[in-house]
Structure formats: C-alpha cells, structure tokens
C-alpha cells in the first residue's frame, strides 16, 4: 500500500484523475471499477474536463460500480445509475451498454449478485478500482463486520451510513435501508485500486484503516492486503497519520510518480 499526500482536496482529486487517465490511455479497453458519493463528484468533473479538453477517450472502456440502493428504480434521481449518468456517463463518450451497476430492483438479490460477479469475471476482472471511504471506514457498502472475503451481496446499511447519506434523500428516514454491494473480497481481486480520501472528519478513521490492524470493523483496512493499492489523501485527512514523512518521500522519489 502507498499513501500519497497532496496539499488539498483539489490536488488530491486531480492526481487521482491523472492516474485514471494514464491507465485509460495505456489500455483503452480498461475495466474500471467506479465509486459514488460527494468526494467523487469533483473527480468525475476532472475526468469530464480531460475528455473535452484533452480528448480522453472512454469509448472502449467497461465500468462496474461498487453498489446500488435496493428498492429505488434507475430513474430515481438518488439512484447511483442516475448519479453516474449525471456526473460522468452522459458527459463523456462512453458506451452506456458497457456500464454496469448492481440491480437494486431485482426480484432475487442472490441471483442478481451472482450475475454481477459473473459479469466482472467475464470482462476479465477489474483493472483499476476507484474507492472512497465512509466515515466509519467502510468501502462500498461493506459496513462494519463485513467479511473480508465477501462477494457481491445484499447488505443492511449502518446508522452511520444513514446519517451520512440521509441528506441526499431529504433525511435519513426517507432513504433505503439496504443496498447491493461488491464484497470486500471482490474489491481485493482488482488488479489495482486507488482510494481518494479527503477532509479532516475522516482523518482518525483513515489512520486506523491504513496504519492500524486489519479488522472487519473497518473494511477499508483490508486494502492493506491488496497487491497494488494507492491511497491519495489531502493534508486535512492526513493529520492523524504517523508515517507522513515517509509517505511524502515516496511521492517525491518513486519512479512511478515522476511526471505527476
């Protein structure tokens, strides 16, 4: 795992956008794992800007989103289908037929989850998985105590998630209580993962996730097991980290980061 510290949220998301763009240019048929949430909105705006100004080409890539709420149709403005179309898919030259999200309106969630796993496998696996991190340290909707070898499945949302996401629905009492999510094990099978974590409110949990023990109570801590994981943070999110001097040295000296 690499921790890369950037000056502020803008610099952090710009760096992640540049990494995604570099991977996409190197492999136009890239299989991208995508995330949602407020942190990602600025990142997707950066990618849209690169598409319009630099010709970043999405026409041959395939995408798989981490999760979707159960019980709201794709047409609902709060669905993650709508989110992705609003922030990325309708603003770049991606083939919408090659974009995938779990089916939150499926009649059989076990079957829908198995089908999603097969779609990922048939695509050759996720090349680059984009991640955020919840305030309680979850990735996807893998809430505390999610099995670290879990696969795509139905999950009950935690009170912390309801509190965090509730305002988007006009209050936590109005939002869905369950979701379909890629499992921690599914995420760990991606060839590369890159997490974007910003803000002082996530600093303490970030430190536990990347420098503390691996535990199902903080599912982001499982990323320590990933063979190629980069966590990009801003100075605010880095305030509780112990290894900041080394993390800065890595960014300044590792060949991978030359040109960034």
MARFI-635901 format. One record per residue (C-alpha): x, y, z. Coordinates in steps of 0.05 Angstrom, whole numbers, padded with zeros to 5 digits, always signed. Layout:
! MARFI-635901
XYZ ...
This chain:
! MARFI-635901
+00000+00000+00000 +00023+00071-00017 -00002+00133+00018 +00004+00196-00025 -00008+00263+00010 -00029+00323-00031 -00037+00396-00009 -00113+00400-00012 -00175+00365-00039 -00167+00395-00108 -00096+00370-00115 -00116+00301-00089 -00172+00290-00137 -00132+00319-00195 -00077+00268-00181 -00128+00210-00180 -00158+00235-00245 -00088+00236-00277 -00076+00165-00254 -00142+00142-00284 -00127+00179-00349 -00057+00149-00354 -00085+00078-00344 -00141+00091-00395 -00093+00117-00447 -00046+00058-00437 -00104+00009-00443 -00165+00038-00479 -00206-00025-00463 -00193-00014-00388 -00243-00045-00339 -00257+00009-00288 -00289-00001-00220 -00326+00063-00201 -00350+00094-00136 -00401+00147-00118 -00410+00199-00064 -00394+00272-00054 -00318+00260-00056 -00324+00231-00126 -00364+00288-00157 -00303+00334-00165 -00262+00276-00191 -00312+00260-00245 -00314+00333-00264 -00238+00330-00274 -00246+00269-00320 -00301+00303-00360 -00255+00363-00368 -00199+00318-00393 -00247+00286-00442 -00269+00353-00470 -00201+00389-00470 -00151+00332-00480 -00193+00281-00517 -00192+00229-00462 -00227+00171-00494 -00277+00127-00457 -00307+00094-00518 -00276+00025-00507 -00275+00020-00431 -00322-00021-00388 -00345+00001-00319 -00372-00034-00257 -00398+00007-00199 -00388-00015-00128 -00460-00012-00105 -00533+00009-00113 -00590+00022-00066 -00645-00031-00062 -00716-00011-00078 -00707+00053-00119 -00711+00050-00195 -00654+00073-00240 -00697+00133-00260 -00698+00159-00188 -00650+00219-00181 -00620+00187-00119 -00603+00121-00152 -00530+00110-00168 -00549+00098-00241 -00575+00170-00242 -00514+00194-00204 -00465+00163-00254 -00503+00188-00315 -00507+00258-00285 -00434+00263-00265 -00398+00221-00317 -00433+00175-00366 -00475+00228-00402 -00416+00276-00405 -00364+00232-00439 -00363+00185-00499 -00373+00120-00461 -00417+00065-00490 -00474+00062-00439 -00482-00012-00455 -00413-00024-00425 -00431+00008-00358 -00455-00036-00302 -00486-00026-00234 -00518-00077-00187 -00593-00085-00199 -00627-00055-00139 -00695-00072-00167 -00681-00146-00178 -00732-00197-00156 -00677-00244-00130 -00618-00208-00099 -00577-00271-00090 -00584-00286-00165 -00571-00213-00183 -00508-00213-00141 -00482-00277-00172 -00497-00249-00241 -00457-00185-00225 -00397-00226-00203 -00400-00265-00268 -00403-00202-00309 -00339-00178-00275 -00305-00245-00287 -00328-00247-00360 -00298-00178-00370 -00231-00204-00346 -00235-00173-00277 -00229-00100-00256 -00164-00068-00279 -00169-00005-00235 -00218+00001-00177 -00234+00071-00153 -00254+00076-00079 -00276+00125-00027 -00281+00113+00047 -00341+00124+00093 -00334+00160+00160 -00336+00092+00195 -00282+00064+00149 -00326+00025+00101 -00312+00014+00027 -00371+00004-00020 -00428-00012+00027 -00386-00063+00065 -00408-00038+00133 -00371-00056+00198 -00364-00131+00209 -00369-00147+00135 -00330-00210+00119 -00263-00194+00088 -00273-00249+00036 -00344-00227+00020 -00372-00224-00050 -00426-00181-00082 -00488-00187-00038 -00546-00152-00003 -00526-00111+00058 -00564-00072+00112 -00539-00001+00117 -00510+00022+00184 -00535+00082+00224 -00471+00119+00206 -00485+00110+00132 -00558+00131+00140 -00533+00194+00176 -00481+00208+00123 -00524+00196+00062 -00592+00216+00090 -00589+00290+00069 -00588+00268-00004 -00657+00238+00007 -00685+00295+00048 -00670+00259+00113 -00645+00191+00136 -00717+00168+00149 -00731+00173+00074 -00671+00135+00047 -00667+00060+00031 -00644+00015+00088 -00609-00037+00044 -00563-00040-00016 -00527-00088-00063 -00452-00080-00059 -00388-00112-00085 -00357-00151-00029 -00290-00137+00004 -00263-00199-00030 -00288-00175-00097 -00254-00108-00088 -00188-00141-00068 -00187-00180-00133 -00180-00117-00174 -00112-00112-00207 -00101-00042-00179 -00141+00000-00131 -00138+00074-00117 -00175+00107-00059 -00189+00181-00052 -00199+00204+00019 -00205+00278+00037 -00226+00320+00096 -00209+00327+00170 -00271+00287+00190 -00241+00224+00161 -00170+00233+00189 -00176+00189+00251 -00210+00132+00214 -00162+00136+00156 -00103+00127+00203 -00136+00066+00233 -00151+00038+00164 -00081+00045+00134 -00035+00042+00195 -00075+00000+00244 -00092-00074+00246 -00134-00107+00192 -00204-00115+00220 -00274-00127+00193 -00297-00069+00237 -00260-00023+00188 -00268-00055+00120 -00220-00005+00087 -00165-00036+00129 -00169-00097+00083 -00137-00054+00029 -00071-00068+00065 -00077-00137+00034 -00084-00111-00037 -00023-00123-00080 -00026-00054-00113 -00065-00003-00073 -00054+00072-00072 -00090+00117-00022 -00090+00190-00042 -00106+00239+00014 -00105+00314+00027 -00068+00347+00084 -00132+00350+00125 -00144+00275+00121 -00071+00262+00135 -00069+00297+00203 -00072+00233+00244 -00022+00192+00203 +00044+00172+00235 +00085+00159+00173 +00075+00224+00136 +00150+00237+00127 +00159+00171+00091 +00095+00179+00050 +00120+00246+00024 +00187+00215+00008 +00152+00161-00033 +00116+00212-00076 +00179+00253-00087 +00225+00195-00103 +00189+00134-00131 +00195+00130-00208 +00120+00115-00214 +00104+00186-00192 +00151+00224-00238 +00111+00269-00282 +00054+00275-00232 
